[in-house]
């Protein structure tokens, strides 16, 4: 009888330390599906007003409040990213003005 009570107490005591998962969410116009990109996934992207071409970086962190993403060693605002090219064939086209890009976090509890 004592073991289940101790186990419950232990789980409740550790629950604040459980981490949440952060995702970069891409919503495309004309389709109800969304694409979730997790931290440490690699994306290829192009910046607005940048003619240097495409950059390939790993997502290291996401800031949902500021809507910024840490790609490599630089923070970028989501509004500064004009195009994203993903590995999945269904999302290879460029992001247009109606596509939505935002950061979401979900609890893993």
N, C-alpha and C positions, 0 to 999 in steps of 0.2 A: 504494500500500500504506500509505503514511503517513497519508493523509487519513482512512480509516476508523478508524484507531487514535486519531487526534486527536479525531475526532467522538465516539467512544465515551468517551474520557476527559472531554471537555467535558460530555456528558450525565450521566455519573456524578458529576462535580463539582457540577453544578447540581441534582441530584435532591433534596437536603435543602431546597432553597428552593421546591420545588413546593408549592402550597397545597392544602388539602383543602376539600371542600364540606360545609357544615353544613345540616341539614334539621330542621324540626319535623315529627315523624311522628305521624299520627293513625291509630289502629287502632280500627275500629268492631266492636262485637259482632255476631255473626251473618254476617259477611262476611270472606273471607280477604284482601280488598284493603286496602291502606293508602294514605293520602293523604300525600304529601310536600310540604311548603311550604318553599321556599328563602328565604334571606336576601334582603331587599328586596321580597318579596311583601307585599301588603297583606291584612290580615285584619280582620274585624269580630268583636268578642268582648264578652262580658259577664263581670263579676267576681262572685265569690261575695259575698253579703250586701251588694250594691250595687243600689239601686233607681233609679239615675240613668239606666239604659238601656244602650244598646249604644255601644261605642267603636270607631272605625275608625283603625287605626294600621298603619304599615309596620314589618316586622321588620327591625331594624338589626343585631342580633347575637344569638347563642345561646351559652349557657354550659352545656355538657353535664354537667359535674361537679356544678354546683349546681342543675341542672334549672331554669334561669331563662332568660327571653327579654326582650330589650330591644325594647320597643314604643314607638316615638316616642323620648321622652327619659327613660323610666322603666323600670326593671327590674321584672319580675313573675315570681313563682314560678309554675310550671305548675299547682300545686295551687290557686292563687288564681283561676284562670280556670274559670268554670263552664260557659260555652257559647261555641262558635265557629260563626260563619256564614261559609261560604266561597262563592266565586263559582260553583263547580261545583255543579250541581243535585243530584248524587248525595250530597253531604255537607252539605245545608242544615239538617238537623235538629239539635237540641240535643245536646250531649254528656251522656250519662247516667253513672251511677256505675260502670258496667262498661266504658265506653270508656276506652282508654288513650291518654295523651298523653305523648310523651317526645321528647328531642332525640337525634339521631344525626349522626355525621359520617362521611363516606366520602372516601377518597383519590381524587384525580383522576388519579393516575399510571396 
